[in-house]
Amino acid sequence: MICRENLASPHSNTAARDPRMHNCRKNIFAAALGMFALFVTGAAQAQQTVRIGQAISGMSFFPIWAARALGSFEAQGLTPAVSITGGDASALAALDAGDVDLAAVGSEAVLRAAAKGQPFQIVYSLMSKVTLQLVVSPAFLQKTGAKAADPIEKRLAALKGAVIGVSSVGGIEESLARWLAFKGGLNPKTDVTIVQVGGPPAHRLALENKAIDAFILSPPEPYLAEKSRVGTAFIKLSDDFPQLGRIPYLIFVAKKPVDPKTSDVVVKAIRAVQSASAESIAKPDAVGSAIATKFFPKADPDAIVAALKAMNPGVAEAGKLDAGNIQNLLTLSKEMGADAGKESSPKASEGDLWSNAFVEKALAK
């Protein structure tokens, strides 16, 4: 817009006498406000929202915590909206209903859902190792005569008759506790007793009060139990069973078919957690401190850092999925009774149960 009357001095009486001058200036002001509004709206639209349903608030989901603490989502043009759903089933239900774009859950739950024909696809491995550790009380060690340095066969045999605490009955902790009994030649249904004891602090208290012989949790709980001398890390699943050291244990899941718009958001979200995971490997102390400060201000910062260092090997492959780690998952799930039904081989299930395409796009940048 060009107003030649603007050549007059703003202090002259021309503007006051000429209504055209007044209207022109009003139009310029309105146009400027419009341009500003468009700029603000465009900036807001540039940030896409990624809705993530995270099963629990455990530290084993640390790539998501790290990406949020470090601003990795925002760096990819995303605004994260993360909801803690209270379990795998709730997160998958939210995904199925279209309430979230991605579900962050345990892989066992997805295989169970796949066996029922539900439309879910594994698109990223958030944690590519089983992070759970079985922690036992001093009383258990004294009663059984077993030691953490014993061969795994002897440690597994010592579990006969043990009372093992878990966060929730029917979850992955119970499944893997019974799997340990199975691997030790015990009856997984009758030779161990599984009890629900609540959150992590309740586990340590129950162990200290001899209400349970053991609990099975991910870091930092084993670290905290040993630090307080309440328990000893007796079995570290991914260390004692190498196949569990390379397995998509915690995963991002999308609903099939993934439309182009959602696919773009998924790729950006994966790129964000890849970046945060790489930062955690390079600077665990700094990342652990950032997570503790933003999300767990009452927690022991050293425990958060220790947890990251223990779990960092599980994010070293940038969330890649392949026939090898999918086979490890299918084998473990079958032994735990969570077979994926007809999708029983990595080759047959690629592109359906799982896909590495999103990871490859994220890495290609």
C-alpha positions as CSV (number, residue, x, y, z in Angstrom):
1,M,0.0,0.0,0.0
2,I,1.4,3.4,-1.1
3,C,0.1,6.6,0.5
4,R,1.7,9.7,-1.1
5,E,0.1,11.9,1.6
6,N,2.6,10.4,4.1
7,L,5.2,12.6,2.6
8,A,3.8,15.4,4.8
9,S,5.4,15.9,8.1
10,P,3.6,14.1,11.0
11,H,3.7,17.3,12.9
12,S,2.0,19.3,10.2
13,N,-1.7,20.0,10.2
14,T,-2.1,18.2,6.8
15,A,-3.1,14.9,8.4
16,A,-5.6,16.5,10.7
17,R,-7.2,18.4,7.7
18,D,-7.2,15.5,5.2
19,P,-9.3,12.5,6.1
20,R,-7.6,10.5,3.3
21,M,-4.3,10.8,5.3
22,H,-6.0,9.5,8.4
23,N,-7.6,6.5,6.7
24,C,-4.5,5.6,4.9
25,R,-2.5,5.5,8.1
26,K,-5.3,3.3,9.7
27,N,-5.0,0.9,6.7
28,I,-1.2,0.7,7.1
29,F,-1.5,-0.1,10.8
30,A,-4.2,-2.7,10.2
31,A,-2.0,-4.3,7.4
32,A,0.9,-4.4,9.8
33,L,-1.1,-6.1,12.5
34,G,-2.3,-8.6,9.9
35,M,1.2,-9.4,8.8
36,F,2.2,-9.9,12.5
37,A,-0.7,-12.2,13.0
38,L,0.2,-14.3,10.0
39,F,3.8,-14.5,11.2
40,V,2.7,-15.7,14.7
41,T,0.2,-18.2,13.2
42,G,2.8,-19.5,10.8
43,A,5.4,-20.0,13.6
44,A,2.8,-21.9,15.6
45,Q,1.8,-24.1,12.7
46,A,5.4,-24.9,12.0
47,Q,5.5,-26.9,15.3
48,Q,3.5,-30.1,15.0
49,T,2.2,-31.9,18.1
50,V,3.3,-35.5,18.6
51,R,1.0,-37.3,21.0
52,I,2.7,-40.2,22.9
53,G,1.1,-42.6,25.2
54,Q,3.8,-43.9,27.6
55,A,2.9,-47.0,29.5
56,I,4.6,-46.2,32.8
57,S,6.9,-43.5,34.2
58,G,9.9,-45.9,34.6
59,M,13.4,-44.8,33.8
60,S,13.8,-47.5,31.3
61,F,11.9,-45.2,28.9
62,F,14.7,-42.7,29.4
63,P,15.1,-41.9,25.6
64,I,11.7,-40.1,25.9
65,W,12.6,-38.4,29.2
66,A,15.9,-37.3,27.7
67,A,14.4,-36.0,24.5
68,R,11.9,-34.0,26.5
69,A,14.6,-32.7,28.9
70,L,17.0,-31.7,26.2
71,G,14.4,-30.1,23.8
72,S,15.1,-32.7,21.1
73,F,11.4,-32.8,20.0
74,E,11.3,-29.1,19.6
75,A,14.5,-29.2,17.5
76,Q,12.6,-31.4,15.1
77,G,9.6,-29.0,14.9
78,L,7.5,-31.1,17.3
79,T,5.7,-30.2,20.5
80,P,5.5,-33.4,22.7
81,A,2.3,-34.2,24.4
82,V,3.2,-37.2,26.6
83,S,0.6,-39.0,28.8
84,I,1.5,-41.7,31.3
85,T,-1.3,-44.2,30.7
86,G,-0.7,-46.6,33.6
87,G,0.1,-49.7,31.6
88,D,0.7,-51.2,28.2
89,A,-2.9,-52.1,27.6
90,S,-4.1,-48.5,28.3
91,A,-1.4,-47.1,25.9
92,L,-2.4,-49.4,23.1
93,A,-6.1,-48.7,23.7
94,A,-5.3,-45.0,23.3
95,L,-3.4,-45.7,20.1
96,D,-6.2,-47.8,18.7
97,A,-8.7,-45.0,19.5
98,G,-6.6,-42.4,17.7
99,D,-5.9,-40.5,20.9
100,V,-2.1,-40.8,20.5
101,D,0.2,-41.0,17.5
102,L,2.6,-43.4,19.1
103,A,2.4,-45.8,22.1
104,A,5.6,-46.4,24.1
105,V,5.1,-49.9,25.5
106,G,6.7,-53.3,26.2
107,S,7.0,-55.5,23.1
108,E,5.3,-58.4,24.8
109,A,2.0,-56.5,24.9
110,V,2.2,-55.8,21.2
111,L,2.8,-59.5,20.3
112,R,-0.2,-60.4,22.4
113,A,-2.3,-57.8,20.6
114,A,-1.0,-59.0,17.2
115,A,-2.1,-62.5,18.0
116,K,-5.6,-61.2,18.4
117,G,-5.4,-59.4,15.0
118,Q,-5.1,-55.8,16.4
119,P,-3.6,-53.3,13.9
120,F,-0.3,-52.4,15.5
121,Q,3.2,-52.1,14.1
122,I,6.5,-51.9,15.9
123,V,8.4,-48.9,14.4
124,Y,11.3,-48.2,16.8
125,S,13.2,-49.9,19.6
126,L,13.4,-47.5,22.5
127,M,15.3,-49.9,24.6
128,S,17.1,-52.8,22.8
129,K,17.9,-54.8,25.9
130,V,15.9,-56.3,28.7
131,T,16.8,-53.9,31.6
132,L,15.2,-55.8,34.4
133,Q,17.3,-57.2,37.2
134,L,16.3,-59.6,40.0
135,V,17.3,-58.2,43.4
136,V,17.4,-60.5,46.4
137,S,17.5,-59.9,50.1
138,P,20.4,-60.7,52.5
139,A,18.1,-63.2,54.2
140,F,17.5,-65.0,50.8
141,L,21.3,-65.3,50.3
142,Q,21.8,-66.6,53.8
143,K,18.9,-69.1,53.5
144,T,19.9,-70.5,50.1
145,G,23.7,-70.2,50.4
146,A,23.7,-68.7,46.8
147,K,25.9,-65.8,45.7
148,A,25.6,-63.3,42.9
149,A,28.9,-64.7,41.5
150,D,27.6,-68.3,41.2
151,P,27.0,-69.8,37.8
152,I,23.5,-68.8,36.4
153,E,22.3,-72.4,36.7
154,K,22.9,-72.4,40.5
155,R,21.3,-69.0,40.9
156,L,18.2,-70.0,39.0
157,A,17.9,-73.2,41.0
158,A,18.0,-71.1,44.2
159,L,14.7,-69.4,43.2
160,K,12.6,-72.5,44.1
161,G,10.1,-71.4,46.7
162,A,11.0,-67.7,46.4
163,V,8.4,-64.9,46.8
164,I,9.1,-62.3,44.1
165,G,7.5,-58.9,44.2
166,V,6.3,-57.1,41.0
167,S,4.7,-53.8,40.2
168,S,1.6,-55.4,38.7
169,V,0.4,-58.9,38.4
170,G,0.1,-60.0,34.7
171,G,2.8,-57.5,33.5
172,I,6.2,-58.0,31.9
173,E,7.9,-58.3,35.3
174,E,5.8,-61.3,36.3
175,S,6.2,-62.9,32.9
176,L,10.0,-62.6,33.1
177,A,10.2,-63.7,36.7
178,R,8.3,-66.9,35.7
179,W,10.5,-67.2,32.6
180,L,13.6,-67.3,34.9
181,A,12.0,-70.2,36.8
182,F,11.3,-71.9,33.5
183,K,14.9,-71.4,32.4
184,G,16.1,-72.9,35.7
185,G,14.1,-76.1,35.2
186,L,11.5,-75.1,37.8
187,N,7.8,-75.1,37.4
188,P,7.1,-71.4,36.6
189,K,3.5,-71.6,38.0
190,T,4.2,-73.4,41.3
191,D,7.8,-73.1,42.2
192,V,7.8,-69.3,42.6
193,T,5.2,-67.0,44.1
194,I,4.5,-63.6,42.5
195,V,3.0,-60.8,44.6
196,Q,2.1,-57.3,43.7
197,V,3.8,-54.8,46.0
198,G,3.2,-51.4,44.4
199,G,5.8,-48.8,43.4
200,P,9.6,-49.1,43.6
201,P,9.9,-47.7,47.2
202,A,7.4,-50.3,48.3
203,H,9.7,-53.0,46.8
204,R,12.7,-52.0,48.8
205,L,10.6,-51.8,52.0
206,A,9.0,-55.2,51.4
207,L,12.5,-56.7,50.8
208,E,13.9,-55.1,54.0
209,N,10.9,-56.3,56.0
210,K,11.3,-59.8,54.6
211,A,7.8,-59.7,53.1
212,I,9.4,-60.8,49.8
213,D,12.6,-62.6,49.0
214,A,13.2,-60.7,45.8
215,F,11.9,-58.1,43.3
216,I,12.4,-57.6,39.6
217,L,12.8,-54.0,38.4
218,S,14.9,-51.9,36.1
219,P,17.5,-49.4,37.1
220,P,17.8,-47.3,39.2
221,E,16.1,-49.6,41.7
222,P,18.9,-52.3,41.9
223,Y,21.4,-49.5,42.4
224,L,19.4,-47.9,45.2
225,A,18.8,-51.3,46.9
226,E,22.5,-52.0,46.9
227,K,23.4,-48.5,48.0
228,S,21.1,-48.8,51.0
229,R,22.2,-52.5,51.6
230,V,18.7,-53.7,51.4
231,G,19.4,-56.1,48.5
232,T,21.8,-57.5,46.0
233,A,21.5,-57.6,42.2
234,F,21.3,-61.4,41.8
235,I,20.4,-61.8,38.1
236,K,20.9,-59.2,35.4
237,L,18.8,-60.6,32.6
238,S,20.6,-59.1,29.6
239,D,24.0,-60.0,31.1
240,D,23.2,-63.5,32.1
241,F,21.2,-64.3,28.9
242,P,23.0,-62.7,25.9
243,Q,19.9,-63.0,23.6
244,L,18.2,-60.5,25.9
245,G,21.0,-58.0,25.3
246,R,19.8,-57.4,21.8
247,I,16.0,-57.4,21.7
248,P,13.4,-54.7,21.1
249,Y,12.2,-54.7,24.7
250,L,10.6,-51.2,24.9
251,I,9.2,-49.9,21.7
252,F,7.3,-47.2,19.8
253,V,4.2,-48.6,18.2
254,A,2.1,-47.0,15.5
255,K,-1.4,-48.0,14.3
256,K,-1.7,-49.5,10.8
257,P,-2.0,-48.2,8.2
258,V,0.1,-45.2,9.0
259,D,-1.0,-42.3,6.9
260,P,1.5,-39.8,5.3
261,K,0.9,-37.0,7.9
262,T,1.3,-39.4,10.9
263,S,4.3,-41.0,9.2
264,D,6.1,-37.6,9.0
265,V,5.4,-37.0,12.7
266,V,6.6,-40.5,13.6
267,V,9.9,-40.0,11.7
268,K,10.5,-36.7,13.4
269,A,9.8,-38.2,16.8
270,I,12.2,-41.1,16.1
271,R,14.9,-38.6,15.1
272,A,14.3,-36.7,18.4
273,V,14.8,-39.8,20.6
274,Q,17.8,-40.9,18.4
275,S,19.4,-37.6,19.1
276,A,18.7,-37.7,22.8
277,S,20.0,-41.3,23.0
278,A,23.2,-40.4,21.3
279,E,23.6,-37.4,23.7
280,S,23.1,-39.8,26.7
281,I,25.8,-42.1,25.5
282,A,28.2,-39.2,25.0
283,K,27.3,-37.2,28.1
284,P,25.5,-39.4,30.6
285,D,26.2,-37.2,33.6
286,A,24.8,-34.1,31.9
287,V,21.8,-35.9,30.5
288,G,21.0,-37.6,33.8
289,S,21.2,-34.3,35.6
290,A,18.9,-32.7,33.0
291,I,16.3,-35.5,33.4
292,A,16.5,-35.4,37.2
293,T,16.2,-31.6,37.3
294,K,13.2,-31.4,35.0
295,F,11.2,-34.5,35.9
296,F,12.5,-36.1,39.2
297,P,13.7,-33.3,41.4
298,K,13.3,-35.4,44.6
299,A,15.3,-38.3,43.2
300,D,19.0,-39.1,43.8
301,P,20.7,-37.6,40.8
302,D,23.5,-40.2,41.1
303,A,20.9,-42.9,40.8
304,I,19.5,-41.4,37.6
305,V,23.0,-41.2,36.1
306,A,23.8,-44.7,37.2
307,A,20.6,-45.9,35.5
308,L,21.5,-44.2,32.2
309,K,25.0,-45.7,32.2
310,A,23.5,-49.2,32.9
311,M,21.0,-48.8,30.1
312,N,23.0,-46.9,27.5
313,P,24.0,-50.1,25.6
314,G,20.3,-50.5,24.9
315,V,20.2,-47.4,22.8
316,A,23.5,-47.8,21.0
317,E,21.9,-49.0,17.7
318,A,19.6,-46.0,17.2
319,G,16.5,-48.0,17.6
320,K,17.1,-50.2,14.5
321,L,14.9,-53.3,14.0
322,D,16.2,-56.3,12.0
323,A,15.6,-60.0,11.6
324,G,18.1,-60.8,14.4
325,N,16.6,-58.8,17.2
326,I,13.0,-59.6,16.1
327,Q,13.8,-63.3,16.2
328,N,15.1,-62.9,19.8
329,L,11.9,-61.2,20.7
330,L,9.7,-63.9,19.1
331,T,11.7,-66.7,20.8
332,L,11.4,-65.0,24.2
333,S,7.7,-64.2,23.8
334,K,6.9,-67.8,22.8
335,E,8.7,-69.1,25.8
336,M,6.7,-66.7,28.0
337,G,3.4,-67.7,26.3
338,A,3.0,-64.4,24.3
339,D,3.4,-65.9,20.8
340,A,2.5,-63.7,17.9
341,G,0.4,-66.4,16.4
342,K,0.7,-66.8,12.6
343,E,3.4,-64.0,12.5
344,S,6.0,-66.4,13.8
345,S,9.1,-65.4,11.8
346,P,10.9,-62.1,11.3
347,K,10.7,-62.4,7.5
348,A,7.0,-63.2,7.4
349,S,6.2,-60.4,9.8
350,E,8.3,-57.6,8.3
351,G,6.2,-54.8,7.0
352,D,3.3,-56.0,9.1
353,L,4.2,-56.6,12.7
354,W,7.4,-54.6,12.4
355,S,9.1,-52.1,10.1
356,N,12.5,-50.5,10.0
357,A,11.4,-48.0,7.3
358,F,10.8,-45.2,9.8
359,V,14.2,-45.7,11.5
360,E,15.9,-45.6,8.1
361,K,14.1,-42.4,7.1
362,A,15.0,-40.8,10.4
363,L,18.7,-41.7,10.0
364,A,18.7,-40.5,6.4
365,K,17.7,-36.9,7.5
